[in-house]
Amino acid sequence: MWKRDPLLRNLLLLLIVLVSGFSLVLHGQFFSMANLQSMAFQLPELGILAIAMMITMVSGGINLSIIATANVAGISAAYILTSMLHEGISASGMVFVILLAFSAALFVSFIVGAINGFVVSYIGVSAILATLGTMTVVEGLSVLITKGSVISGFPAPILFIGNGTIAGIPVPLFIFAFCAIVVSIFLEKTPFGVGVYMIGSNIKATDFSGIEVKKVLVKVYILSGILCGIAALIMISRFNSARAGYGSSYLLVTVLASVLGGINPDGGFGKVAGLVIALVVLQVISSGLNLLGMSAHLAIALWGGILIFVISLSVLKDKFSKPQAKA
């Protein structure tokens, strides 16, 4: 796979260079168990949100409401957990409440995704405007429900999802790996995935080919929404709380990771493998700068600069790779 895909090879090379550079500068501190575990805990929630963004970009759209969807899903789960769990509840009762909370989070994210898909595909609103509108509505509802406050205080089984380890590997990392593998199979090995790539490449030609474009797009945004719900469960269990404003800086990073990972902003091309390596690259940069004592805001500014550079490079490459018309 690496030999056939120069993008993945270049990303892997960049990752090796960054890891080598930080390990030399930090004198082995970069490979400390504390830093590696910190990276492994931070990556999954951002990674799942990035996959949610990626699948919409592959279809030629975008989902600006991923953070708002994750927050409202997390708030829904948190509200059920804090209102229905009480001292003395039986083990079976606790399991029922936890399953109900998880189901509520996934259902809410499903509904938001379905609304996005319907507005984009059946009404015909551009994805950027449709999801921007949804983001605003959902953010407002989240603040209204919580009154701007934090919902906190979850049972130990919930906290284990976000902070526990199995054989030294963080539980969220297992969840992220599962989501990445499933979405990769869906995109690369199923008729649904073929339809997504075709729509991103040429939506009119895809419509003429007999593929039900509208239904495929609705499924794309529903899948994106469900992934946001899964990310929400990791977020609330890691922070032991839910709030309307969590993860606000993630939106830029999910777009950056997608573009850096080889997803064409115009749609039709990109793989989950490239996205995963791009996420690791960004996490290495963030952790390295943090260990060097630099501000987290510097990392965000650097990510923005990288995004502009990568998109500009992609546009220039397409421009100069096209054959010039002879006079």
C-alpha positions in Angstrom: 0.0 0.0 0.0 2.8 2.4 0.9 4.6 1.8 -2.4 1.5 2.4 -4.5 0.4 5.5 -2.6 3.1 8.3 -2.6 0.9 10.5 -0.3 0.9 7.8 2.5 4.6 7.3 2.0 5.3 11.0 2.3 3.2 11.3 5.4 5.0 8.4 7.0 8.3 10.0 6.1 7.2 13.3 7.7 6.1 11.4 10.8 9.5 9.7 11.1 11.3 13.1 10.7 9.1 14.8 13.3 9.4 12.0 15.9 13.2 11.8 15.3 13.6 15.6 15.7 11.5 15.9 18.9 13.2 12.8 20.4 16.7 14.4 19.8 15.7 17.8 21.1 13.9 16.5 24.1 16.6 13.9 25.0 14.3 10.9 25.2 11.5 12.7 27.0 9.3 12.4 24.0 9.3 8.6 24.3 8.5 8.6 28.0 5.5 6.4 29.0 3.7 9.4 30.3 3.9 11.3 27.0 3.0 8.3 24.9 -0.1 7.5 27.0 -1.1 11.2 27.0 -1.0 11.1 23.2 -2.9 7.9 23.1 -5.6 9.3 25.3 -5.9 12.6 23.3 -6.0 11.2 19.8 -9.2 9.1 19.8 -11.9 11.7 20.3 -10.3 14.1 17.8 -9.7 11.1 15.5 -13.3 10.0 15.5 -14.5 13.6 14.8 -12.0 13.8 12.0 -13.4 10.6 10.4 -16.9 12.2 10.7 -15.6 15.2 8.9 -13.7 13.2 6.3 -16.6 11.1 5.0 -18.6 14.2 4.2 -15.6 15.8 2.5 -15.1 12.7 0.3 -18.7 13.1 -0.8 -18.0 16.7 -1.9 -19.5 18.3 1.2 -18.5 19.3 4.7 -20.0 19.0 8.2 -19.4 22.1 10.3 -21.8 20.8 13.0 -19.6 17.9 14.2 -18.6 19.6 17.4 -22.1 20.9 18.2 -23.5 17.4 17.4 -21.0 15.8 19.8 -21.7 18.3 22.5 -25.5 17.9 22.4 -25.2 14.1 22.2 -22.9 14.2 25.3 -25.3 16.6 27.1 -28.2 14.2 26.4 -26.3 11.2 27.8 -25.0 13.3 30.8 -28.6 14.5 31.7 -29.9 10.9 31.8 -26.9 9.7 33.8 -27.1 12.4 36.5 -30.9 12.4 36.7 -31.5 8.6 36.8 -28.5 7.3 38.8 -28.8 7.5 42.5 -27.2 5.9 45.6 -28.3 2.3 46.2 -29.2 1.6 42.6 -28.8 -2.0 41.6 -26.1 -3.2 39.2 -28.8 -4.1 36.6 -30.4 -0.7 37.1 -27.0 1.0 36.5 -26.4 -1.0 33.4 -29.9 -0.1 32.1 -29.4 3.6 32.7 -25.9 3.6 31.1 -27.3 1.8 28.0 -30.2 4.3 27.9 -27.8 7.2 28.1 -25.6 5.8 25.3 -28.6 5.1 23.2 -29.9 8.7 23.7 -26.5 10.1 22.6 -26.4 8.0 19.5 -30.1 8.7 18.7 -29.6 12.5 19.1 -26.5 12.4 16.8 -28.4 10.3 14.3 -31.3 12.9 14.2 -28.8 15.8 13.7 -27.1 13.8 10.9 -30.4 12.9 9.2 -31.4 16.6 9.3 -28.1 17.6 7.7 -28.5 14.9 5.1 -32.1 15.8 4.2 -31.4 19.6 3.9 -28.3 19.0 1.8 -29.7 16.2 -0.5 -33.4 16.8 -0.8 -33.7 20.5 -0.3 -30.4 21.2 -2.2 -28.8 23.7 0.3 -25.0 23.7 0.1 -23.4 21.6 2.7 -21.4 24.5 4.2 -24.6 26.6 4.8 -26.8 23.7 5.9 -24.3 22.4 8.5 -23.5 25.9 9.6 -27.2 26.5 10.3 -27.5 23.2 12.1 -24.4 24.0 14.1 -25.9 27.3 15.3 -29.3 25.7 16.2 -27.8 22.8 18.0 -25.3 25.0 19.9 -28.2 27.3 21.0 -30.2 24.3 22.2 -27.2 22.9 24.1 -26.8 26.2 26.0 -30.5 26.4 26.6 -30.6 22.9 28.0 -27.6 23.3 30.3 -28.1 27.1 30.9 -24.4 27.4 30.2 -23.4 25.2 33.1 -21.5 21.9 33.3 -23.2 18.6 33.9 -20.8 16.3 35.9 -20.5 13.4 38.2 -20.7 10.1 36.3 -20.3 6.5 37.7 -17.0 4.6 37.5 -18.0 2.4 34.5 -18.4 5.6 32.4 -15.1 7.0 33.5 -13.4 3.8 32.5 -14.4 4.3 28.9 -12.5 7.6 28.7 -9.7 6.9 31.2 -9.3 3.2 31.5 -6.6 1.0 29.9 -6.6 -2.6 28.7 -3.1 -4.2 28.7 -1.7 -0.7 29.0 -3.5 0.6 25.9 -6.2 3.3 26.5 -9.8 2.1 25.9 -10.6 5.1 23.7 -7.8 4.0 21.3 -9.5 0.7 20.8 -12.8 2.5 20.0 -11.0 4.8 17.6 -9.3 1.9 15.8 -12.6 0.1 15.5 -14.3 3.1 14.0 -11.4 3.7 11.6 -11.5 0.1 10.4 -15.3 0.0 10.0 -15.4 3.3 8.0 -12.5 2.2 5.9 -14.2 -1.0 5.0 -17.5 0.8 4.3 -15.7 3.3 2.0 -13.4 1.0 0.1 -15.2 -2.4 0.1 -19.0 -1.7 -0.3 -21.3 -0.3 -3.0 -22.1 2.5 -0.5 -18.5 3.6 -0.5 -18.3 3.5 -4.3 -21.3 5.7 -4.4 -19.7 8.2 -2.0 -16.5 8.5 -4.1 -18.5 8.8 -7.3 -20.7 11.6 -5.9 -17.6 13.5 -4.7 -16.1 13.1 -8.2 -19.1 14.0 -10.3 -22.5 14.2 -8.7 -24.4 14.6 -12.0 -22.7 11.7 -13.7 -23.4 9.6 -10.6 -27.1 10.5 -10.8 -27.2 9.4 -14.4 -25.5 6.1 -13.6 -28.5 5.0 -11.6 -27.1 5.5 -8.0 -29.6 7.1 -5.7 -27.5 10.1 -4.9 -29.9 11.6 -2.3 -30.2 8.5 -0.3 -26.4 8.0 -0.3 -25.9 11.6 0.9 -28.4 11.2 3.7 -26.5 8.0 4.8 -23.2 9.9 4.7 -24.4 12.6 7.1 -26.1 10.1 9.3 -22.9 8.1 9.6 -21.1 11.4 10.3 -23.6 12.2 13.0 -23.3 8.7 14.7 -19.5 9.1 14.8 -20.0 12.4 16.6 -22.1 10.6 19.1 -19.4 8.0 19.7 -16.8 10.8 20.1 -19.2 12.5 22.6 -19.3 9.4 24.8 -15.5 9.4 24.9 -15.4 13.1 25.7 -17.9 13.0 28.6 -16.3 9.9 30.1 -12.7 11.4 29.8 -13.7 14.8 31.3 -16.3 13.4 33.7 -18.6 16.2 32.5 -20.5 17.6 29.6 -20.8 21.2 28.4 -22.0 23.1 25.3 -18.5 24.5 24.5 -16.3 21.4 24.7 -13.9 20.8 21.7 -14.5 24.1 20.0 -10.9 24.1 18.6 -11.3 20.7 17.1 -13.3 21.9 14.0 -10.2 23.4 12.4 -8.1 20.4 13.2 -10.5 17.9 11.7 -10.5 19.8 8.4 -6.7 20.2 8.6 -6.2 16.4 9.3 -8.5 15.5 6.4 -6.7 17.7 3.9 -3.3 16.8 5.2 -4.3 13.1 5.0 -5.0 13.4 1.3 -8.8 14.0 1.2 -9.6 16.3 -1.7 -11.6 19.3 -0.5 -13.7 19.1 -3.6 -14.5 15.5 -2.9 -14.0 12.1 -4.7 -10.6 11.1 -3.2 -9.1 10.2 0.2 -8.6 7.2 2.5 -9.0 6.6 6.2 -5.3 5.4 6.4 -4.0 8.8 5.2 -6.3 10.6 7.7 -5.0 8.4 10.6 -1.4 9.1 9.8 -2.1 12.8 9.5 -3.8 12.8 12.9 -0.7 11.1 14.4 1.5 13.8 12.7 -0.6 16.6 14.3 -0.6 14.9 17.7 3.2 14.5 17.6 3.5 18.3 16.7 1.1 19.2 19.5 2.8 17.0 22.1 6.3 18.0 21.0 5.5 21.7 21.4 3.9 21.1 24.7 7.0 19.3 26.0 9.1 22.2 24.8 7.0 24.5 27.0 5.3 26.4 24.2 1.7 27.6 24.4 -1.1 25.4 23.1 -2.3 28.5 21.2 0.9 28.4 19.2 0.0 24.8 18.1 -3.4 26.0 16.9 -1.9 28.9 15.0 0.7 26.5 13.5 -2.1 24.1 12.4 -3.9 27.0 10.7 -0.8 27.9 8.9 -0.2 24.3 7.8 -3.8 24.1 6.5 -3.3 27.2 4.3 0.0 25.8 3.1 -1.3 22.4 2.3 -4.4 23.7 0.4 -2.4 26.2 -1.5 0.1 23.5 -2.4 -2.7 21.3 -3.6 -4.2 24.1 -5.8 -0.9 25.0 -7.3 -0.1 21.4 -8.0 -3.4 21.0 -9.9 -2.9 24.2 -11.7 0.6 23.4 -13.0 -0.1 19.7 -13.7 -2.8 20.6 -16.2 -1.5 20.8 -19.8 -1.2 24.4 -20.9 -3.3 25.4 -23.9 -1.2 26.2 -27.0 -1.6 29.6 -28.5 
